[in-house]
Each structure stands twice: as structure tokens, then as C-alpha cells.
Amino acid sequence: MQIKTASVGTALALLGLNMCKGKSKILKYNMEKINPVTLDGETLEEVESFTYLGSIIDEQGGSDADVKARIGKARVAFLQLKNIWNSKQISTNIKVRIFNTNVKAVL
């Protein structure tokens, strides 16, 4: 892991870019605990999970945490529209359209 991190840093330097050590984090997937990974003498932080493009990535590689988070967000969106769901003045067709645009979009 250390060698790969160093080679990425070297390749970026050749392009005139640099890796921000303060923002860079390490997620070890299916790996035993090893020595800390460093870049230019600075230790990179190890994390158990992170969010990438709206999806939660964790050490186990499963999607349980991501599914739970998405269901929770959809539940919050649904409950915020409680007045609409209980309204007798809004047709079922309109309620379905509101559900599709506001609740399903979160999933």
C-alpha cells in the first residue's frame, strides 16, 4: 500500500500536481492491519468508511450501510410531506407524482 501511494504521489508530481495530505485518507479493504501509510513523511489517516458519489464505501465492501442511509433519507423526505399525504384536496395522481419526484429521488 505504501509503494502504491508513493508511486501515485510521484506520478502527480511529474504532472505538476500534488496530493493534499490533509484531505487524503486510506481505506484498507480486506487487508490486515499493517504499518501506517505515509506520503512525504506525513501519515495518512485511516478510515473505516467514506462517501463517494453519494454511496457509502466501507471496509467490508458490502452495501448494508449505504442501503440503510438511503432508506433513512427517503423516510425523512416522506415524513416531511405528511400534510400532503393526509390532504383530501390533493388527488392521488398528484400525490404519486410528488412521491416520485421528492421521495424516490433520494433513493
Distance bins in CASP14 RR format, pairs under 12 A and 6 or more apart:
PFRMAT RR
TARGET T0000
AUTHOR 0000-0000-0000
RMODE 2
METHOD distances of the structure
MODEL  1
1 7 0 0 0 0 0 1 0 0 0 0 0
1 8 0 0 0 0 0 1 0 0 0 0 0
1 26 1 0 0 1 0 0 0 0 0 0 0
1 27 0 0 0 0 0 1 0 0 0 0 0
1 28 1 0 0 1 0 0 0 0 0 0 0
1 29 0 0 0 0 0 1 0 0 0 0 0
1 31 1 0 0 1 0 0 0 0 0 0 0
1 32 0 0 0 0 0 1 0 0 0 0 0
1 33 0 0 0 0 0 1 0 0 0 0 0
1 34 1 0 0 1 0 0 0 0 0 0 0
1 35 0 0 0 0 1 0 0 0 0 0 0
1 36 0 0 0 0 1 0 0 0 0 0 0
1 37 1 0 1 0 0 0 0 0 0 0 0
1 38 0 0 0 0 0 1 0 0 0 0 0
1 39 0 0 0 0 0 1 0 0 0 0 0
1 44 0 0 0 0 1 0 0 0 0 0 0
1 46 0 0 0 0 0 1 0 0 0 0 0
2 8 0 0 0 0 0 1 0 0 0 0 0
2 9 0 0 0 0 0 1 0 0 0 0 0
2 26 0 0 0 0 0 1 0 0 0 0 0
2 28 0 0 0 0 0 1 0 0 0 0 0
2 34 0 0 0 0 1 0 0 0 0 0 0
2 35 1 0 0 1 0 0 0 0 0 0 0
2 36 0 0 0 0 1 0 0 0 0 0 0
2 37 1 0 1 0 0 0 0 0 0 0 0
2 38 1 0 0 1 0 0 0 0 0 0 0
2 39 0 0 0 0 1 0 0 0 0 0 0
2 41 0 0 0 0 0 1 0 0 0 0 0
2 43 0 0 0 0 0 1 0 0 0 0 0
2 44 0 0 0 0 1 0 0 0 0 0 0
3 9 0 0 0 0 0 1 0 0 0 0 0
3 10 0 0 0 0 0 1 0 0 0 0 0
3 34 0 0 0 0 0 1 0 0 0 0 0
3 35 0 0 0 0 0 1 0 0 0 0 0
3 37 0 0 0 0 1 0 0 0 0 0 0
3 38 0 0 0 0 0 1 0 0 0 0 0
3 39 0 0 0 0 0 1 0 0 0 0 0
4 10 0 0 0 0 0 1 0 0 0 0 0
4 11 0 0 0 0 0 1 0 0 0 0 0
4 26 0 0 0 0 0 1 0 0 0 0 0
4 37 0 0 0 0 1 0 0 0 0 0 0
4 39 0 0 0 0 0 1 0 0 0 0 0
4 44 0 0 0 0 0 1 0 0 0 0 0
5 11 0 0 0 0 0 1 0 0 0 0 0
5 12 0 0 0 0 0 1 0 0 0 0 0
5 19 0 0 0 0 1 0 0 0 0 0 0
5 21 0 0 0 0 0 1 0 0 0 0 0
5 24 0 0 0 0 1 0 0 0 0 0 0
5 25 0 0 0 0 0 1 0 0 0 0 0
5 26 1 0 0 1 0 0 0 0 0 0 0
5 28 0 0 0 0 0 1 0 0 0 0 0
5 35 0 0 0 0 0 1 0 0 0 0 0
5 36 0 0 0 0 0 1 0 0 0 0 0
5 37 1 0 1 0 0 0 0 0 0 0 0
5 38 1 0 0 1 0 0 0 0 0 0 0
5 39 1 0 1 0 0 0 0 0 0 0 0
5 40 0 0 0 0 0 1 0 0 0 0 0
5 41 0 0 0 0 0 1 0 0 0 0 0
5 42 0 0 0 0 0 1 0 0 0 0 0
5 43 0 0 0 0 0 1 0 0 0 0 0
5 44 1 0 0 1 0 0 0 0 0 0 0
6 12 0 0 0 0 0 1 0 0 0 0 0
6 13 0 0 0 0 0 1 0 0 0 0 0
6 19 0 0 0 0 0 1 0 0 0 0 0
6 37 0 0 0 0 1 0 0 0 0 0 0
6 38 0 0 0 0 1 0 0 0 0 0 0
6 39 1 0 0 1 0 0 0 0 0 0 0
6 40 0 0 0 0 1 0 0 0 0 0 0
6 41 0 0 0 0 0 1 0 0 0 0 0
6 44 0 0 0 0 0 1 0 0 0 0 0
7 13 0 0 0 0 0 1 0 0 0 0 0
7 14 0 0 0 0 0 1 0 0 0 0 0
7 19 0 0 0 0 0 1 0 0 0 0 0
7 39 0 0 0 0 0 1 0 0 0 0 0
8 14 0 0 0 0 0 1 0 0 0 0 0
8 15 0 0 0 0 0 1 0 0 0 0 0
8 17 0 0 0 0 0 1 0 0 0 0 0
8 18 0 0 0 0 0 1 0 0 0 0 0
8 19 1 0 0 1 0 0 0 0 0 0 0
8 24 0 0 0 0 1 0 0 0 0 0 0
8 26 0 0 0 0 0 1 0 0 0 0 0
8 37 0 0 0 0 0 1 0 0 0 0 0
8 39 0 0 0 0 1 0 0 0 0 0 0
8 44 0 0 0 0 0 1 0 0 0 0 0
9 15 0 0 0 0 1 0 0 0 0 0 0
9 16 0 0 0 0 0 1 0 0 0 0 0
9 17 0 0 0 0 1 0 0 0 0 0 0
9 18 1 0 0 1 0 0 0 0 0 0 0
9 19 1 0 1 0 0 0 0 0 0 0 0
9 20 0 0 0 0 0 1 0 0 0 0 0
9 21 0 0 0 0 0 1 0 0 0 0 0
9 24 0 0 0 0 1 0 0 0 0 0 0
9 37 0 0 0 0 0 1 0 0 0 0 0
9 38 0 0 0 0 0 1 0 0 0 0 0
9 39 1 0 0 1 0 0 0 0 0 0 0
9 40 0 0 0 0 1 0 0 0 0 0 0
9 44 0 0 0 0 0 1 0 0 0 0 0
10 16 0 0 0 0 0 1 0 0 0 0 0
10 17 0 0 0 0 0 1 0 0 0 0 0
10 18 0 0 0 0 0 1 0 0 0 0 0
10 19 0 0 0 0 0 1 0 0 0 0 0
10 39 0 0 0 0 0 1 0 0 0 0 0
10 40 0 0 0 0 0 1 0 0 0 0 0
11 17 0 0 0 0 1 0 0 0 0 0 0
11 18 0 0 0 0 0 1 0 0 0 0 0
11 19 0 0 0 0 1 0 0 0 0 0 0
12 18 1 0 0 1 0 0 0 0 0 0 0
12 19 1 0 1 0 0 0 0 0 0 0 0
12 20 0 0 0 0 0 1 0 0 0 0 0
12 21 0 0 0 0 0 1 0 0 0 0 0
12 24 0 0 0 0 0 1 0 0 0 0 0
12 39 0 0 0 0 0 1 0 0 0 0 0
12 40 0 0 0 0 0 1 0 0 0 0 0
13 19 0 0 0 0 1 0 0 0 0 0 0
13 39 0 0 0 0 0 1 0 0 0 0 0
13 40 0 0 0 0 1 0 0 0 0 0 0
18 24 0 0 0 0 0 1 0 0 0 0 0
18 39 0 0 0 0 1 0 0 0 0 0 0
18 40 0 0 0 0 1 0 0 0 0 0 0
18 42 0 0 0 0 0 1 0 0 0 0 0
19 25 0 0 0 0 0 1 0 0 0 0 0
19 26 0 0 0 0 0 1 0 0 0 0 0
19 37 0 0 0 0 0 1 0 0 0 0 0
19 38 0 0 0 0 0 1 0 0 0 0 0
19 39 1 0 0 1 0 0 0 0 0 0 0
19 40 0 0 0 0 1 0 0 0 0 0 0
19 42 0 0 0 0 0 1 0 0 0 0 0
19 44 0 0 0 0 1 0 0 0 0 0 0
20 39 0 0 0 0 1 0 0 0 0 0 0
20 40 0 0 0 0 0 1 0 0 0 0 0
20 42 0 0 0 0 0 1 0 0 0 0 0
20 44 0 0 0 0 0 1 0 0 0 0 0
20 45 0 0 0 0 0 1 0 0 0 0 0
21 37 0 0 0 0 0 1 0 0 0 0 0
21 38 0 0 0 0 1 0 0 0 0 0 0
21 39 1 0 1 0 0 0 0 0 0 0 0
21 40 1 0 0 1 0 0 0 0 0 0 0
21 41 0 0 0 0 1 0 0 0 0 0 0
21 42 1 0 1 0 0 0 0 0 0 0 0
21 43 0 0 0 0 1 0 0 0 0 0 0
21 44 1 0 0 1 0 0 0 0 0 0 0
21 45 0 0 0 0 1 0 0 0 0 0 0
22 39 0 0 0 0 1 0 0 0 0 0 0
22 40 0 0 0 0 0 1 0 0 0 0 0
22 42 1 0 0 1 0 0 0 0 0 0 0
22 43 0 0 0 0 0 1 0 0 0 0 0
22 44 0 0 0 0 1 0 0 0 0 0 0
22 45 1 0 0 1 0 0 0 0 0 0 0
23 39 0 0 0 0 0 1 0 0 0 0 0
23 42 0 0 0 0 0 1 0 0 0 0 0
23 44 0 0 0 0 1 0 0 0 0 0 0
23 45 0 0 0 0 1 0 0 0 0 0 0
23 47 0 0 0 0 0 1 0 0 0 0 0
23 50 0 0 0 0 0 1 0 0 0 0 0
24 37 0 0 0 0 1 0 0 0 0 0 0
24 38 0 0 0 0 0 1 0 0 0 0 0
24 39 1 0 0 1 0 0 0 0 0 0 0
24 40 0 0 0 0 0 1 0 0 0 0 0
24 42 0 0 0 0 1 0 0 0 0 0 0
24 43 0 0 0 0 0 1 0 0 0 0 0
24 44 1 0 1 0 0 0 0 0 0 0 0
24 45 1 0 0 1 0 0 0 0 0 0 0
24 46 0 0 0 0 0 1 0 0 0 0 0
24 47 0 0 0 0 0 1 0 0 0 0 0
24 50 0 0 0 0 0 1 0 0 0 0 0
25 36 0 0 0 0 0 1 0 0 0 0 0
25 37 0 0 0 0 1 0 0 0 0 0 0
25 39 0 0 0 0 0 1 0 0 0 0 0
25 43 0 0 0 0 0 1 0 0 0 0 0
25 44 1 0 0 1 0 0 0 0 0 0 0
25 45 1 0 1 0 0 0 0 0 0 0 0
25 46 1 0 0 1 0 0 0 0 0 0 0
25 47 1 0 1 0 0 0 0 0 0 0 0
25 48 0 0 0 0 0 1 0 0 0 0 0
25 49 0 0 0 0 0 1 0 0 0 0 0
25 50 1 0 0 1 0 0 0 0 0 0 0
25 51 0 0 0 0 0 1 0 0 0 0 0
25 52 0 0 0 0 0 1 0 0 0 0 0
25 57 0 0 0 0 0 1 0 0 0 0 0
26 33 0 0 0 0 0 1 0 0 0 0 0
26 34 0 0 0 0 0 1 0 0 0 0 0
26 35 0 0 0 0 0 1 0 0 0 0 0
26 36 0 0 0 0 1 0 0 0 0 0 0
26 37 1 0 1 0 0 0 0 0 0 0 0
26 38 0 0 0 0 0 1 0 0 0 0 0
26 39 0 0 0 0 1 0 0 0 0 0 0
26 43 0 0 0 0 1 0 0 0 0 0 0
26 44 1 0 1 0 0 0 0 0 0 0 0
26 45 1 0 0 1 0 0 0 0 0 0 0
26 46 1 0 1 0 0 0 0 0 0 0 0
26 47 1 0 0 1 0 0 0 0 0 0 0
26 48 0 0 0 0 0 1 0 0 0 0 0
26 50 0 0 0 0 0 1 0 0 0 0 0
26 59 0 0 0 0 0 1 0 0 0 0 0
27 37 0 0 0 0 0 1 0 0 0 0 0
27 44 0 0 0 0 0 1 0 0 0 0 0
27 45 0 0 0 0 0 1 0 0 0 0 0
27 46 1 0 0 1 0 0 0 0 0 0 0
27 47 1 0 1 0 0 0 0 0 0 0 0
27 48 1 0 0 1 0 0 0 0 0 0 0
27 49 1 0 0 1 0 0 0 0 0 0 0
27 50 1 0 0 1 0 0 0 0 0 0 0
27 51 0 0 0 0 0 1 0 0 0 0 0
27 52 0 0 0 0 1 0 0 0 0 0 0
27 56 0 0 0 0 0 1 0 0 0 0 0
27 57 1 0 0 1 0 0 0 0 0 0 0
27 58 1 0 0 1 0 0 0 0 0 0 0
27 59 1 0 0 1 0 0 0 0 0 0 0
27 60 0 0 0 0 0 1 0 0 0 0 0
27 61 0 0 0 0 1 0 0 0 0 0 0
28 34 1 0 0 1 0 0 0 0 0 0 0
28 35 0 0 0 0 0 1 0 0 0 0 0
28 36 0 0 0 0 0 1 0 0 0 0 0
28 37 0 0 0 0 1 0 0 0 0 0 0
28 44 0 0 0 0 0 1 0 0 0 0 0
28 45 0 0 0 0 0 1 0 0 0 0 0
28 46 1 0 0 1 0 0 0 0 0 0 0
28 47 0 0 0 0 1 0 0 0 0 0 0
28 48 0 0 0 0 1 0 0 0 0 0 0
28 49 0 0 0 0 0 1 0 0 0 0 0
28 57 0 0 0 0 0 1 0 0 0 0 0
28 58 0 0 0 0 0 1 0 0 0 0 0
28 59 1 0 0 1 0 0 0 0 0 0 0
28 60 0 0 0 0 0 1 0 0 0 0 0
28 61 0 0 0 0 0 1 0 0 0 0 0
29 46 0 0 0 0 0 1 0 0 0 0 0
29 47 0 0 0 0 0 1 0 0 0 0 0
29 48 0 0 0 0 0 1 0 0 0 0 0
29 49 0 0 0 0 0 1 0 0 0 0 0
29 50 0 0 0 0 0 1 0 0 0 0 0
29 57 0 0 0 0 1 0 0 0 0 0 0
29 58 0 0 0 0 1 0 0 0 0 0 0
29 59 1 0 0 1 0 0 0 0 0 0 0
29 60 0 0 0 0 1 0 0 0 0 0 0
29 61 1 0 0 1 0 0 0 0 0 0 0
29 62 0 0 0 0 0 1 0 0 0 0 0
30 58 0 0 0 0 0 1 0 0 0 0 0
30 59 1 0 0 1 0 0 0 0 0 0 0
30 60 0 0 0 0 1 0 0 0 0 0 0
30 61 0 0 0 0 1 0 0 0 0 0 0
30 62 0 0 0 0 0 1 0 0 0 0 0
31 37 0 0 0 0 0 1 0 0 0 0 0
31 46 0 0 0 0 0 1 0 0 0 0 0
31 59 0 0 0 0 1 0 0 0 0 0 0
31 60 0 0 0 0 0 1 0 0 0 0 0
32 59 0 0 0 0 0 1 0 0 0 0 0
33 46 0 0 0 0 1 0 0 0 0 0 0
33 59 0 0 0 0 0 1 0 0 0 0 0
34 46 0 0 0 0 0 1 0 0 0 0 0
35 43 0 0 0 0 1 0 0 0 0 0 0
35 44 0 0 0 0 0 1 0 0 0 0 0
35 46 0 0 0 0 0 1 0 0 0 0 0
36 42 0 0 0 0 0 1 0 0 0 0 0
36 43 1 0 1 0 0 0 0 0 0 0 0
36 44 1 0 0 1 0 0 0 0 0 0 0
36 45 0 0 0 0 1 0 0 0 0 0 0
36 46 1 0 0 1 0 0 0 0 0 0 0
37 43 1 0 0 1 0 0 0 0 0 0 0
37 44 1 0 1 0 0 0 0 0 0 0 0
37 45 0 0 0 0 1 0 0 0 0 0 0
37 46 1 0 0 1 0 0 0 0 0 0 0
37 47 0 0 0 0 0 1 0 0 0 0 0
38 44 1 0 0 1 0 0 0 0 0 0 0
38 45 0 0 0 0 0 1 0 0 0 0 0
38 46 0 0 0 0 0 1 0 0 0 0 0
39 45 0 0 0 0 0 1 0 0 0 0 0
46 59 0 0 0 0 1 0 0 0 0 0 0
47 56 0 0 0 0 0 1 0 0 0 0 0
47 57 0 0 0 0 1 0 0 0 0 0 0
47 58 0 0 0 0 1 0 0 0 0 0 0
47 59 0 0 0 0 1 0 0 0 0 0 0
48 56 0 0 0 0 0 1 0 0 0 0 0
48 57 0 0 0 0 0 1 0 0 0 0 0
48 58 1 0 0 1 0 0 0 0 0 0 0
48 59 1 0 1 0 0 0 0 0 0 0 0
48 60 0 0 0 0 1 0 0 0 0 0 0
48 61 0 0 0 0 0 1 0 0 0 0 0
48 65 0 0 0 0 1 0 0 0 0 0 0
49 55 0 0 0 0 0 1 0 0 0 0 0
49 56 1 0 1 0 0 0 0 0 0 0 0
49 57 1 0 0 1 0 0 0 0 0 0 0
49 58 1 1 0 0 0 0 0 0 0 0 0
49 59 1 0 0 1 0 0 0 0 0 0 0
49 60 0 0 0 0 1 0 0 0 0 0 0
49 61 0 0 0 0 1 0 0 0 0 0 0
49 62 0 0 0 0 0 1 0 0 0 0 0
49 63 0 0 0 0 0 1 0 0 0 0 0
49 64 0 0 0 0 0 1 0 0 0 0 0
49 65 1 0 0 1 0 0 0 0 0 0 0
49 66 0 0 0 0 1 0 0 0 0 0 0
49 68 0 0 0 0 0 1 0 0 0 0 0
49 69 0 0 0 0 0 1 0 0 0 0 0
50 56 1 0 0 1 0 0 0 0 0 0 0
50 57 1 0 1 0 0 0 0 0 0 0 0
50 58 0 0 0 0 1 0 0 0 0 0 0
50 59 0 0 0 0 0 1 0 0 0 0 0
50 61 0 0 0 0 0 1 0 0 0 0 0
50 65 0 0 0 0 0 1 0 0 0 0 0
50 66 0 0 0 0 0 1 0 0 0 0 0
51 57 1 0 0 1 0 0 0 0 0 0 0
51 58 0 0 0 0 0 1 0 0 0 0 0
51 65 0 0 0 0 1 0 0 0 0 0 0
51 66 0 0 0 0 1 0 0 0 0 0 0
51 69 0 0 0 0 1 0 0 0 0 0 0
51 70 0 0 0 0 0 1 0 0 0 0 0
52 58 0 0 0 0 0 1 0 0 0 0 0
52 66 0 0 0 0 0 1 0 0 0 0 0
53 66 0 0 0 0 0 1 0 0 0 0 0
54 65 0 0 0 0 0 1 0 0 0 0 0
54 66 0 0 0 0 1 0 0 0 0 0 0
54 69 0 0 0 0 1 0 0 0 0 0 0
54 70 0 0 0 0 1 0 0 0 0 0 0
54 73 0 0 0 0 0 1 0 0 0 0 0
54 106 0 0 0 0 0 1 0 0 0 0 0
54 107 0 0 0 0 0 1 0 0 0 0 0
55 61 0 0 0 0 0 1 0 0 0 0 0
55 62 0 0 0 0 0 1 0 0 0 0 0
55 63 1 0 0 1 0 0 0 0 0 0 0
55 65 0 0 0 0 1 0 0 0 0 0 0
55 66 1 0 1 0 0 0 0 0 0 0 0
55 67 0 0 0 0 1 0 0 0 0 0 0
55 69 0 0 0 0 1 0 0 0 0 0 0
55 70 0 0 0 0 1 0 0 0 0 0 0
55 107 0 0 0 0 0 1 0 0 0 0 0
56 62 0 0 0 0 1 0 0 0 0 0 0
56 63 0 0 0 0 1 0 0 0 0 0 0
56 64 0 0 0 0 1 0 0 0 0 0 0
56 65 1 0 1 0 0 0 0 0 0 0 0
56 66 1 0 1 0 0 0 0 0 0 0 0
56 67 0 0 0 0 1 0 0 0 0 0 0
56 68 0 0 0 0 1 0 0 0 0 0 0
56 69 1 0 1 0 0 0 0 0 0 0 0
56 70 0 0 0 0 1 0 0 0 0 0 0
56 73 0 0 0 0 0 1 0 0 0 0 0
57 63 0 0 0 0 1 0 0 0 0 0 0
57 64 0 0 0 0 0 1 0 0 0 0 0
57 65 0 0 0 0 1 0 0 0 0 0 0
57 66 1 0 0 1 0 0 0 0 0 0 0
57 69 0 0 0 0 0 1 0 0 0 0 0
58 64 0 0 0 0 1 0 0 0 0 0 0
58 65 1 0 1 0 0 0 0 0 0 0 0
58 66 0 0 0 0 1 0 0 0 0 0 0
58 67 0 0 0 0 0 1 0 0 0 0 0
58 68 0 0 0 0 0 1 0 0 0 0 0
58 69 0 0 0 0 0 1 0 0 0 0 0
59 65 0 0 0 0 0 1 0 0 0 0 0
60 66 0 0 0 0 0 1 0 0 0 0 0
62 68 0 0 0 0 0 1 0 0 0 0 0
63 69 0 0 0 0 0 1 0 0 0 0 0
63 70 0 0 0 0 1 0 0 0 0 0 0
63 71 0 0 0 0 0 1 0 0 0 0 0
64 70 0 0 0 0 0 1 0 0 0 0 0
64 71 0 0 0 0 0 1 0 0 0 0 0
65 71 0 0 0 0 0 1 0 0 0 0 0
65 72 0 0 0 0 0 1 0 0 0 0 0
66 72 0 0 0 0 0 1 0 0 0 0 0
66 73 0 0 0 0 0 1 0 0 0 0 0
66 107 0 0 0 0 0 1 0 0 0 0 0
67 73 0 0 0 0 0 1 0 0 0 0 0
67 74 0 0 0 0 0 1 0 0 0 0 0
67 107 0 0 0 0 1 0 0 0 0 0 0
68 74 0 0 0 0 0 1 0 0 0 0 0
68 75 0 0 0 0 0 1 0 0 0 0 0
69 75 0 0 0 0 0 1 0 0 0 0 0
69 76 0 0 0 0 0 1 0 0 0 0 0
69 106 0 0 0 0 0 1 0 0 0 0 0
69 107 0 0 0 0 0 1 0 0 0 0 0
70 76 0 0 0 0 0 1 0 0 0 0 0
70 77 0 0 0 0 0 1 0 0 0 0 0
70 103 0 0 0 0 0 1 0 0 0 0 0
70 104 0 0 0 0 0 1 0 0 0 0 0
70 105 0 0 0 0 0 1 0 0 0 0 0
70 106 1 0 0 1 0 0 0 0 0 0 0
70 107 1 0 1 0 0 0 0 0 0 0 0
71 77 0 0 0 0 0 1 0 0 0 0 0
71 78 0 0 0 0 0 1 0 0 0 0 0
71 103 0 0 0 0 0 1 0 0 0 0 0
71 106 0 0 0 0 1 0 0 0 0 0 0
71 107 1 0 0 1 0 0 0 0 0 0 0
72 78 0 0 0 0 1 0 0 0 0 0 0
72 79 0 0 0 0 1 0 0 0 0 0 0
72 103 0 0 0 0 0 1 0 0 0 0 0
72 106 0 0 0 0 1 0 0 0 0 0 0
72 107 0 0 0 0 1 0 0 0 0 0 0
73 79 0 0 0 0 0 1 0 0 0 0 0
73 80 0 0 0 0 0 1 0 0 0 0 0
73 102 0 0 0 0 0 1 0 0 0 0 0
73 103 0 0 0 0 1 0 0 0 0 0 0
73 104 0 0 0 0 0 1 0 0 0 0 0
73 105 0 0 0 0 1 0 0 0 0 0 0
73 106 1 0 1 0 0 0 0 0 0 0 0
73 107 1 0 0 1 0 0 0 0 0 0 0
74 80 0 0 0 0 0 1 0 0 0 0 0
74 81 0 0 0 0 0 1 0 0 0 0 0
74 99 0 0 0 0 0 1 0 0 0 0 0
74 100 0 0 0 0 0 1 0 0 0 0 0
74 102 0 0 0 0 1 0 0 0 0 0 0
74 103 1 0 1 0 0 0 0 0 0 0 0
74 104 1 0 0 1 0 0 0 0 0 0 0
74 105 0 0 0 0 1 0 0 0 0 0 0
74 106 1 0 1 0 0 0 0 0 0 0 0
74 107 1 0 1 0 0 0 0 0 0 0 0
75 81 0 0 0 0 0 1 0 0 0 0 0
75 82 0 0 0 0 0 1 0 0 0 0 0
75 103 0 0 0 0 1 0 0 0 0 0 0
75 106 0 0 0 0 1 0 0 0 0 0 0
75 107 0 0 0 0 0 1 0 0 0 0 0
76 82 0 0 0 0 0 1 0 0 0 0 0
76 102 0 0 0 0 0 1 0 0 0 0 0
76 103 0 0 0 0 1 0 0 0 0 0 0
76 106 0 0 0 0 1 0 0 0 0 0 0
77 84 0 0 0 0 0 1 0 0 0 0 0
77 85 0 0 0 0 0 1 0 0 0 0 0
77 98 0 0 0 0 0 1 0 0 0 0 0
77 99 0 0 0 0 1 0 0 0 0 0 0
77 100 0 0 0 0 0 1 0 0 0 0 0
77 101 0 0 0 0 0 1 0 0 0 0 0
77 102 1 0 1 0 0 0 0 0 0 0 0
77 103 1 0 1 0 0 0 0 0 0 0 0
77 104 0 0 0 0 1 0 0 0 0 0 0
77 105 0 0 0 0 1 0 0 0 0 0 0
77 106 1 0 1 0 0 0 0 0 0 0 0
77 107 0 0 0 0 1 0 0 0 0 0 0
78 84 0 0 0 0 0 1 0 0 0 0 0
78 85 1 0 0 1 0 0 0 0 0 0 0
78 95 0 0 0 0 0 1 0 0 0 0 0
78 98 0 0 0 0 0 1 0 0 0 0 0
78 99 1 0 0 1 0 0 0 0 0 0 0
78 100 0 0 0 0 0 1 0 0 0 0 0
78 102 0 0 0 0 1 0 0 0 0 0 0
78 103 1 0 1 0 0 0 0 0 0 0 0
78 104 0 0 0 0 0 1 0 0 0 0 0
78 105 0 0 0 0 0 1 0 0 0 0 0
78 106 0 0 0 0 1 0 0 0 0 0 0
78 107 0 0 0 0 0 1 0 0 0 0 0
79 85 0 0 0 0 1 0 0 0 0 0 0
79 86 0 0 0 0 0 1 0 0 0 0 0
79 102 0 0 0 0 0 1 0 0 0 0 0
79 103 0 0 0 0 1 0 0 0 0 0 0
79 106 0 0 0 0 0 1 0 0 0 0 0
80 98 0 0 0 0 0 1 0 0 0 0 0
80 102 0 0 0 0 1 0 0 0 0 0 0
80 103 0 0 0 0 1 0 0 0 0 0 0
80 106 0 0 0 0 0 1 0 0 0 0 0
81 87 0 0 0 0 1 0 0 0 0 0 0
81 90 0 0 0 0 0 1 0 0 0 0 0
81 94 0 0 0 0 0 1 0 0 0 0 0
81 95 0 0 0 0 1 0 0 0 0 0 0
81 97 0 0 0 0 0 1 0 0 0 0 0
81 98 1 0 0 1 0 0 0 0 0 0 0
81 99 1 0 0 1 0 0 0 0 0 0 0
81 100 0 0 0 0 0 1 0 0 0 0 0
81 101 0 0 0 0 0 1 0 0 0 0 0
81 102 1 0 0 1 0 0 0 0 0 0 0
81 103 1 0 0 1 0 0 0 0 0 0 0
81 106 0 0 0 0 0 1 0 0 0 0 0
82 95 0 0 0 0 0 1 0 0 0 0 0
82 98 0 0 0 0 0 1 0 0 0 0 0
82 103 0 0 0 0 0 1 0 0 0 0 0
83 89 0 0 0 0 0 1 0 0 0 0 0
83 90 0 0 0 0 1 0 0 0 0 0 0
83 95 0 0 0 0 0 1 0 0 0 0 0
83 98 0 0 0 0 0 1 0 0 0 0 0
84 90 1 0 0 1 0 0 0 0 0 0 0
84 91 0 0 0 0 0 1 0 0 0 0 0
84 92 0 0 0 0 0 1 0 0 0 0 0
84 94 0 0 0 0 1 0 0 0 0 0 0
84 95 1 0 0 1 0 0 0 0 0 0 0
84 96 0 0 0 0 0 1 0 0 0 0 0
84 97 0 0 0 0 0 1 0 0 0 0 0
84 98 1 0 1 0 0 0 0 0 0 0 0
84 99 0 0 0 0 1 0 0 0 0 0 0
84 101 0 0 0 0 0 1 0 0 0 0 0
84 102 0 0 0 0 1 0 0 0 0 0 0
84 103 0 0 0 0 0 1 0 0 0 0 0
85 92 0 0 0 0 0 1 0 0 0 0 0
85 94 0 0 0 0 0 1 0 0 0 0 0
85 95 1 0 0 1 0 0 0 0 0 0 0
85 96 0 0 0 0 0 1 0 0 0 0 0
85 98 0 0 0 0 1 0 0 0 0 0 0
85 99 0 0 0 0 1 0 0 0 0 0 0
85 102 0 0 0 0 0 1 0 0 0 0 0
85 103 0 0 0 0 0 1 0 0 0 0 0
86 95 0 0 0 0 0 1 0 0 0 0 0
87 94 0 0 0 0 1 0 0 0 0 0 0
87 95 0 0 0 0 1 0 0 0 0 0 0
87 98 0 0 0 0 0 1 0 0 0 0 0
88 95 0 0 0 0 0 1 0 0 0 0 0
89 95 0 0 0 0 0 1 0 0 0 0 0
90 96 0 0 0 0 0 1 0 0 0 0 0
90 97 0 0 0 0 0 1 0 0 0 0 0
90 98 0 0 0 0 1 0 0 0 0 0 0
90 99 0 0 0 0 0 1 0 0 0 0 0
91 97 0 0 0 0 1 0 0 0 0 0 0
91 98 0 0 0 0 0 1 0 0 0 0 0
92 98 0 0 0 0 0 1 0 0 0 0 0
92 99 0 0 0 0 0 1 0 0 0 0 0
93 99 0 0 0 0 0 1 0 0 0 0 0
93 100 0 0 0 0 0 1 0 0 0 0 0
94 100 0 0 0 0 0 1 0 0 0 0 0
94 101 0 0 0 0 0 1 0 0 0 0 0
94 102 0 0 0 0 0 1 0 0 0 0 0
95 101 0 0 0 0 0 1 0 0 0 0 0
95 102 0 0 0 0 0 1 0 0 0 0 0
95 103 0 0 0 0 0 1 0 0 0 0 0
96 102 0 0 0 0 0 1 0 0 0 0 0
96 103 0 0 0 0 0 1 0 0 0 0 0
96 104 0 0 0 0 0 1 0 0 0 0 0
97 103 0 0 0 0 0 1 0 0 0 0 0
97 104 0 0 0 0 0 1 0 0 0 0 0
97 105 0 0 0 0 0 1 0 0 0 0 0
98 104 0 0 0 0 0 1 0 0 0 0 0
98 105 0 0 0 0 0 1 0 0 0 0 0
99 105 0 0 0 0 1 0 0 0 0 0 0
99 106 0 0 0 0 0 1 0 0 0 0 0
99 107 0 0 0 0 0 1 0 0 0 0 0
100 106 0 0 0 0 0 1 0 0 0 0 0
100 107 0 0 0 0 0 1 0 0 0 0 0
END
